[in-house]
Amino acid sequence: MGILQKAFELIYVKGYQTTSIDDILATTQVTKGAFYYHFRNKDEMGIAIINELLKPGFAAAFIEPLHTEGDPVKIIYDMMYAILMKNELLKVEYGCPAANFTQEMAPWHSDFTRVLNELSQEWKNAIIHCIRKGKKAGRIRADVKSEQVAVFIMSGYWGIRNMGKLNNSRSVYLIYLKQLKDYLHTLQ
């Protein structure tokens, strides 16, 4: 397992700001010299974690399902259900790694803001595309505003992940998913 993967696992559990380079070195069993050979500092490593680990995993779970053919209501709901209820990498007690990075680093570090915004924009665009395809196919009402739907769905996801983290239980996800399904059906 590479340094980025082990560092990510540590940061996911402890948080980015409370994880020191010494913690990372102890966990990864990498020497300080080897760490600084690969990264100038911890922030450069954090950006690499987002670009090399989070983005591919995010694409597989959050983006690719939205590009399938069929009923957009079902596609969006199934994607969200899979993310919240079936994804074993996203632990309820630790929340969403991208949201955690956003809360900890985006307000203070423009490089984190940029890469996390890219991630968010990609998801938003995929939802918009899914809704627009549904409108063209007559499965979504013509008056539905695709961007507003996307922002609403994303906001609900970020919020319910935090509620799950607070309750340390997926049970709150079921309440959200029920209401999401009801909402999505109003788009038809």
N, C-alpha and C positions, 0 to 999 in steps of 0.2 A: 504494500500500500504506500502510495507516495506521500511526500511531505504535505502537499496541499490537502489531500483527503483527510489525513490525520489532524492537521491544523483546523480544517473545517469542522470536523466532529467535535473537537475541543471547544472551538468558538461557538458552535451551535448550542452546546450545553451551558457554557459559562458566560457567553456574551463576548463581543469583540473587545470592548474597552477594558474589561476586567481580565482578559487573557493577555499575559505578557509574552514577550519573545522567549524568556526563560521557560515559561510553561510549555510553549510550543516546542522548544528544543528538548525538554524532558520527555514530552509525549512522543515526539517523532524520532528521538534518539539521533538527531542530526547535530553536527557540531556547529558552533557559532560561525566558524569560517565557511562551512558549506551553506549555511543559511544565507549569509551575506554574499556568497558567490551567486546565488540565484535571485536574491531580492535585496534592494538597497535598504529597505526598512519594512516594518510590519504592514504599513499601509499598502505598499506595492504588493505584498503577499495577499492582502485582503482583496485587492482589485483582481489579482490572478485567480483567487478562489471564486469570485463572482463570474469572471469571464470563462474560466476553464472547467468549473464544476457546476455552478448554479445555472448558467445559461443553457448548457446541453440538457440537464435534467428538467429545467423549466420548460424548454421547448418540447420535450417528450410528453410531459404531463399537462401543460397548460396551452400549448400552441397547436401541436399536431392533431389532437382530437378535434379541434375546431375546423380543420380542413377536410374532414370526411364529408361524404355526400349523405343527404337525407334531411330529416326534419330538424331544423335548427333548435327548436325548443328541447327536443330530446338530446341533441348533441351537446348543447350547453349544460343541461341538467346532468347528463351522464358524466361529462368532464368534471363538473364540480363535485359530484358524488364520489367519483374515483379519487380526486385530490383529497377530499376530506375524510372519506371512510375507508379507502382501500390502500392509499399510498403509505407504505411502511417506512419510507425515508423521512416523511414529514411527521414528526412526533408531536402529539397534542400538547404535551407538557412544555415543549420548547417553542411552539409557534411556527411561523413561517420564516425560514432563513432570510429570504429577501426582505420581508417586512422588518425583521430584527435589524438587519444591516441598515435599512432605511431609517428606522427610529434612532439607531445609535450614531450613525455616521453622516447621513445626508445633510443635516443642518450645518455641519462643520467642515465638510470635506468635499470640494467640488468634483474631484475624480470619482468618488463614491456616488455622488448625486448623478453624474453623467451616466455611469454604467448601469445604475439601478433604474434610472429613467428610461434607458434603452430597453431594459427588460420589461418594464411596465408598458411602454409604448407598443412593444411587439405584441404583448397580450391584448391590449386594448384594440389594436388594429386587427388582430385575428378574430376577436369577438365581433367587431364592426363588419368585417368581411363575411362572417357567418350569418349575421342578421341580414345584410344586404343580399346575399345569395338567397336567403329565405324569402325576402321581399320579391325578388325577381321570379322565384318559383311559385309565388302566391301562397306561401306557407306562413308568412308574417304580413300583417296589415301594412299597407302602403304608407300610412301616416306615422308609423313608428320611427322615432329618431334613433338611429343606430348608435351614435356616439353617446347619447344620454343613457341608453340601455347598457352599453359597455361600462361606462363609469359607475353606474348603479351596481352592476353585478360585481365589479372589482372591489368597490367600497364595501359591499356586503361580505366578500371573501376576507378582506383584511380585518374587518371588524370581528367576524365570527372566529377567525383564528386567534385573535387576542382573547375573546371570551372563553374559547376552549382552553387556552393557556391558563387563564385565571381559575377556571373550574377543574382543570386537569381531567377533563372528561370530554369524550366525543358526543355525549348526549345532547349538548347544545347545538351541535352540528345538525342533528336530525330536525330540530325545530327550524333552523335556518333553511335546510333543504326542502322542507315541506312548504314554507312560505315562498321560497325561490320557485318551486314548481308551479305554485298558484300564480305567481307574478308572470312567469314565462308564458303560461297559457293565455294571459290577457293580451299578449302580443299577436295572437292568431286572429 
